[in-house]
Amino acid sequence: MKLHGYFRSSAAFRVRIALNLKGQAYESVSHHLRKGEQRAPGFLKLNPMGLVPALEDGPHTLTQSLAIIEYLDETHPAPPLLPKSPVERARVRALALAVACDIHPLNNLRVLNYLKNDLKLSDAQHDTWYRHWIVEGFKGLEGMLKTGGTGRFCHGDTPTLADICLVPQVFNAKRFLDDAALAAFPTIMRVFGNCMKVEAFDRAQPSKQPDAEAA
Ligand SMILES: N[C@@H](CCC(=O)N[C@@H](CS)C(=O)NCC(=O)O)C(=O)O
């Protein structure tokens, strides 16, 4: 399999974690987002949305990190990334979607670039925007995790799709919030700490990717 991504892309990070959990080797192809390589004609043929990741598996090209991860879960069922019962699956998907739909898109590069370049927000205003949506989102996520089902991980004691979405979002948050600010979200940070002890999560982190640059 060939994963088109970028070391700092949290959506690609999600797929890297899933591939590692499934024990699947893959080739990494880096597209430098700050240089706009995700909008190059060659990449747009793979993903017309102009966003990473894209996963090539034989003749198939897949896009959207959550769709890719569910595909991997269906084609490589062990270990499962979703629980068995419908109600538990719904909880895990709700946690994953809270990150992927309600938090992550507001702080995506193209949104931030539009705020800075077109709407002329200052660097300070940009950072305020970023922090605001992380804090709002994490308040909700912390509340969701306080309700039944959370164990060592977001749901129970094994990693699921929810953890795969949570961890990259915490990495993003850490770029703008210090430890004192993150301490307001004890359940998120506890689960994050447990995930990072798992080799599949650790090996997927941005600084350990071949295209990693100094922060
Ligand atoms: N919903 C998409 C989001 C993909 C996405 O937003 N990717 C970001 C990196 S995390 C990107 O390519 N950003 C480039 C840009 O904003 O121009 C997914 O889950 O795959």
The ligand as an SDF file (V2000), in Angstrom:
LIG
                    3D

 20 19  0  0  0  0  0  0  0  0999 V2000
  -11.7770   14.9560    6.1390 N   0  0  0  0  0  0  0  0  0  0  0  0
  -10.4720   14.7510    5.5820 C   0  0  0  0  0  0  0  0  0  0  0  0
   -9.5800   15.8930    5.9950 C   0  0  0  0  0  0  0  0  0  0  0  0
   -8.2840   15.8930    5.2460 C   0  0  0  0  0  0  0  0  0  0  0  0
   -7.4920   17.1410    5.5660 C   0  0  0  0  0  0  0  0  0  0  0  0
   -8.0520   18.1600    5.9740 O   0  0  0  0  0  0  0  0  0  0  0  0
   -6.1650   17.0860    5.3580 N   0  0  0  0  0  0  0  0  0  0  0  0
   -5.3360   18.2060    5.6530 C   0  0  0  0  0  0  0  0  0  0  0  0
   -4.1280   17.7990    6.4630 C   0  0  0  0  0  0  0  0  0  0  0  0
   -4.5970   17.1980    8.0500 S   0  0  0  0  0  0  0  0  0  0  0  0
   -4.8500   18.8520    4.3820 C   0  0  0  0  0  0  0  0  0  0  0  0
   -4.5420   18.1740    3.4250 O   0  0  0  0  0  0  0  0  0  0  0  0
   -4.7560   20.1900    4.3790 N   0  0  0  0  0  0  0  0  0  0  0  0
   -4.2600   20.9020    3.2600 C   0  0  0  0  0  0  0  0  0  0  0  0
   -4.9010   22.2540    3.1090 C   0  0  0  0  0  0  0  0  0  0  0  0
   -5.6490   22.6640    3.9920 O   0  0  0  0  0  0  0  0  0  0  0  0
   -4.6310   22.8700    2.0880 O   0  0  0  0  0  0  0  0  0  0  0  0
   -9.8950   13.4100    6.0460 C   0  0  0  0  0  0  0  0  0  0  0  0
  -10.2400   12.9960    7.1540 O   0  0  0  0  0  0  0  0  0  0  0  0
   -9.1300   12.7720    5.3000 O   0  0  0  0  0  0  0  0  0  0  0  0
  1  2  1  0
  2  3  1  0
  2 18  1  0
  3  4  1  0
  4  5  1  0
  5  6  2  0
  5  7  1  0
  7  8  1  0
  8  9  1  0
  8 11  1  0
  9 10  1  0
 11 12  2  0
 11 13  1  0
 13 14  1  0
 14 15  1  0
 15 16  2  0
 15 17  1  0
 18 19  2  0
 18 20  1  0
M  END
$$$$
